[in-house]
Amino acid sequence: MIKVNYDATTGEIKGFYPDDIAYASIPEPYIEIDESAHQDCINNQCNRKVDVTALKIIEYTPTIETPVAAVETVDANLLAFAEALAAQEVRLKKLENTTTEGSTTK
């Protein structure tokens, strides 16, 4: 037999403890399963858990939560200001290039 340690609230399997190994202690709670149930758990990792009411291994499909991306809203006035500032920077660079190209170095 194999002891299966699990979360008492969710039924999530935390570990397996075969009887052929002498452990100082086995965490509680746990249930006992046979080798075929253990092999099924190994072959279907994350898809098995302990039914905390019936105290047996059951099929389980975890729900995958996708994080919701926060959408930032930009104030229209702020956006217009940023665009005007960027345009002004382009005009200044053009002006600087015109001034340096027109000057003569002695």
C-alpha positions in Angstrom: 0.0 0.0 0.0 1.0 3.6 -0.5 0.0 6.5 1.7 -1.1 9.7 -0.1 -0.7 12.9 1.8 -3.1 15.6 0.7 -4.4 19.1 1.5 -7.4 18.6 3.8 -9.3 21.6 2.2 -8.6 21.2 -1.5 -7.7 17.5 -1.8 -4.5 18.4 -3.7 -2.0 15.6 -3.5 1.1 16.6 -1.7 3.1 13.4 -1.6 3.3 9.6 -1.8 4.8 7.4 0.9 5.2 3.7 -0.1 5.1 1.1 2.8 8.4 -0.4 1.7 10.3 2.6 3.0 10.6 3.3 6.7 9.7 6.9 7.3 10.2 8.7 10.6 6.8 10.2 10.2 4.2 10.6 7.5 2.4 13.9 7.3 -1.4 13.9 7.9 -3.9 13.7 6.6 -3.3 10.7 4.3 -5.2 7.9 2.7 -3.9 4.5 1.5 -4.1 3.4 -2.1 -2.8 0.4 -4.0 -0.1 0.3 -6.6 -2.5 0.6 -9.6 -4.1 3.8 -8.2 -0.6 5.2 -7.5 0.5 4.5 -11.1 -2.7 6.2 -12.3 -1.8 9.3 -10.2 1.7 9.3 -11.6 0.5 8.9 -15.2 -2.1 11.7 -14.7 -0.2 14.2 -12.6 -2.3 17.3 -11.8 -5.4 15.5 -12.9 -6.0 13.6 -9.8 -6.8 14.6 -6.2 -8.3 13.2 -3.1 -12.1 13.5 -2.6 -12.0 14.8 1.0 -15.5 13.5 1.8 -15.2 10.0 0.2 -11.4 9.8 1.0 -10.5 8.3 -2.4 -8.6 9.4 -5.5 -10.8 11.1 -8.1 -10.3 12.6 -11.6 -9.8 16.3 -11.5 -9.4 19.0 -14.2 -7.8 22.1 -12.7 -9.2 25.4 -13.8 -6.6 27.6 -15.4 -7.0 31.2 -14.5 -5.8 33.7 -17.1 -4.6 37.0 -15.6 -6.6 39.9 -16.8 -4.3 42.6 -18.3 -4.9 46.0 -16.9 -5.8 48.4 -19.7 -4.4 51.9 -19.1 -6.5 54.7 -20.3 -4.8 57.9 -21.5 -6.4 61.2 -21.1 -7.0 62.8 -24.5 -5.5 66.1 -23.5 -2.4 64.3 -22.1 -2.0 62.4 -25.4 -2.4 65.5 -27.5 0.3 67.3 -25.3 2.7 64.3 -25.7 2.2 64.3 -29.5 2.8 68.1 -29.7 5.9 67.7 -27.5 7.3 65.0 -29.8 6.6 67.1 -32.9 8.3 70.1 -31.3 11.4 67.9 -30.6 11.5 66.8 -34.3 11.3 70.5 -35.4 14.1 71.5 -33.0 16.4 68.7 -34.3 15.8 69.9 -37.9 16.5 73.5 -36.8 19.7 72.4 -35.1 20.9 70.5 -38.2 20.1 73.5 -40.4 22.1 75.8 -38.1 25.1 73.6 -37.9 25.2 72.9 -41.6 25.0 76.6 -42.5 27.9 77.6 -40.1 31.5 77.8 -41.2 34.4 76.6 -39.1 37.6 78.6 -39.1 
